[in-house]
Amino acid sequence: MSGRIFEISSNVHEATEQSLDRVKGAIEGYLQFVQRVVPSNVMGGPELSDKVLGYAMHNVATAFDFTRKLMQVRDVDELGRLQMEFIRVQMQAMTEQAKDLSGTAARAVMDSLKFPTSGPST
C-alpha cells in the first residue's frame, strides 16, 4: 500500500477548506464567549482561567492546522509521518500544559487559603 497516491478534486478541496474555516470560527467564537461570561473566580482566578482558555484556543488552532496538512497528503507514507509528528507534538504540548496548569491551580488554591489581614496589630 506504500506509495499509493491520494487525489482530492479541487471542488471538494475548496468546500472542505470553507467548512473548516466556518467550524474553526464557530469554536473560537464559543471559546471567546465562555471567556466573557464565566467569572474568572469560578476557575481558580483570572490567571488560571486565561491559561485554560488560551491553551484551548491554541489546541483548536493546532488541530485545524493538522487538518489542513492532511488535505495536502499525497500518499500513505506521508500520512503516517504527518500523523506521528502530530501525536508527538500534541503529547509534548499536553505534558507542558498540564504542568503549567497544575502549578497555576496550586498557587490559586494557596492564595485562596490566605487570610486577609486587618491591619497592624497593637
Sequence and secondary structure as in RCSB ss.txt:
>XXXX:A:sequence
MSGRIFEISSNVHEATEQSLDRVKGAIEGYLQFVQRVVPSNVMGGPELSDKVLGYAMHNVATAFDFTRKLMQVRD
VDELGRLQMEFIRVQMQAMTEQAKDLSGTAARAVMDSLKFPTSGPST
>XXXX:A:secstr
 TT B    HHHHHHHHHHHHHHHHHHHHHHHHHHHHS GGGGTSHHHHHHHHHHHHHHHHHHHHHHHHHTT  B
HHHHHHHHHHHHHHHHHHHHHHHHHHHHHHHHHHHHHH     S   
